[in-house]
């Protein structure tokens, strides 16, 4: 999900099934989970409260996850009190380190030699959108930034590639 939404880990961990709109293909994020404190809290900034579009394929994966989760919890007679998406019946809410460990395991199973982390997944999402020409203000909004300053600092390398490509477009237009 992190690769497909650009959510921060704490935002993803705080998601409930009520935050997913399967019909409109959107996820609403309005809080975060702090693994250190084990608590949910509002985001640091207003711009972190946002709606993120999701693909049909991610919606199908989430639907399957929801159905599997409900069946498993029913079978074990366990209640997911907060209706959380990323709920572990043994440990409750996951942690950033647990997510990174799971990611490393998946990458290993796929024979991908990578040091990718959860924050790297978020950066991959932002970089991909920028490289594909999505407007920088739209990317900033999707990432929960108040302006493009953070984007420029974090994704400057991608923007340089985009700018060079756009220069070629300008050259051909004014030729």
Secondary structure, DSSP 8 states (H G I E B T S, - for coil): -HHHH---HHHHHH-BGGGEETTTTEEEE-EEEETTTTEEEE-SSGGGSEEEE--HHHHHHHHHHHHHHHHHHHHHT---TT-BSSEETTTEE--HHHHHHHHHHHHHHTT------HHHHHHHHHHHHHHTT--HHHHHHHHT-SSSHHHHHHSHHHHHHHHHHHHHHHHHH--
